[in-house]
Amino acid sequence: MEHRFEHYWEQIDENFNWDMVYQSMKLLDWTWGMGEDASIPSVAMLKKKAKRLCKDAFVDRRTYSTGGFSAQVDEGMLSLSFILEEWVVED
């Protein structure tokens, strides 16, 4: 059964630990923006950026990442991650 984006987003929004992401960014002084406009995003800003990323991934059927977030889509699945560290090695 094919679900609409909003079905997936509601599940992410209700279950993702937004406060943990916010507190981590605060602890690390992780800002978004450049120069004087740089600031630690609010939970509302985190949700807005994550929703846009998830929507793009859902529509385009691919992975998108920015600002620590990574949204990935696969058959019957939409996932959102907040990544502090990652290393990939390929041949």
C-alpha positions in Angstrom: 0.0 0.0 0.0 1.4 3.4 -1.1 1.2 6.0 1.7 1.3 9.7 1.2 4.2 11.7 2.4 2.1 13.2 5.3 1.5 9.7 6.7 5.3 9.1 7.0 6.0 12.7 8.2 3.5 12.4 11.0 5.2 9.3 12.3 8.7 10.9 12.1 7.4 14.1 13.8 5.8 12.3 16.6 8.7 9.9 17.3 11.9 11.6 16.4 13.8 13.0 19.4 13.9 16.7 18.3 15.0 17.9 21.7 18.0 15.5 21.7 19.1 17.0 18.4 18.6 20.6 19.7 20.5 19.9 22.9 23.4 18.2 21.0 23.7 21.2 18.6 23.6 23.5 21.6 26.3 21.5 23.5 28.5 21.5 20.4 27.7 25.1 19.5 26.6 23.8 16.0 25.2 26.6 14.1 23.4 27.0 10.8 24.0 30.0 8.6 27.0 32.2 7.9 28.7 35.1 9.8 26.4 37.2 11.9 23.4 35.2 10.7 24.8 32.0 12.2 22.7 30.6 15.1 21.8 27.3 16.7 18.4 26.4 15.1 15.3 26.2 17.3 13.3 22.9 17.4 10.8 24.6 15.0 13.6 25.4 12.5 15.0 21.8 12.8 11.5 20.4 12.1 11.0 22.7 9.1 14.4 21.8 7.5 13.9 18.1 8.2 10.4 18.1 6.7 11.7 19.7 3.5 14.6 17.2 3.3 12.2 14.3 3.9 9.7 15.6 1.3 12.5 15.9 -1.3 13.8 12.4 -0.5 10.2 11.0 -0.7 9.4 12.7 -4.1 12.8 12.1 -5.7 13.2 8.6 -4.2 16.8 9.2 -3.1 18.9 10.3 -0.1 19.4 13.9 0.8 21.6 15.3 3.6 22.2 18.7 5.1 22.9 20.3 8.4 23.5 17.0 10.2 20.2 15.5 8.9 19.9 12.7 6.4 16.6 11.6 4.9 16.5 8.3 3.0 13.7 6.6 1.2 13.3 2.9 0.3 10.3 0.7 -0.5 7.7 1.4 2.1 10.2 3.3 4.3 11.2 6.9 4.9 13.9 7.5 7.5 15.4 10.6 9.1 18.7 10.6 10.9 20.8 13.2 12.7 24.5 12.3 12.1 27.3 13.5 14.2 30.0 11.4 12.6 30.3 9.1 9.6 33.0 7.6 7.5 32.5 5.6 4.3 35.1 3.7 2.4 34.4 2.5 -1.1 36.4 0.6 -3.7 
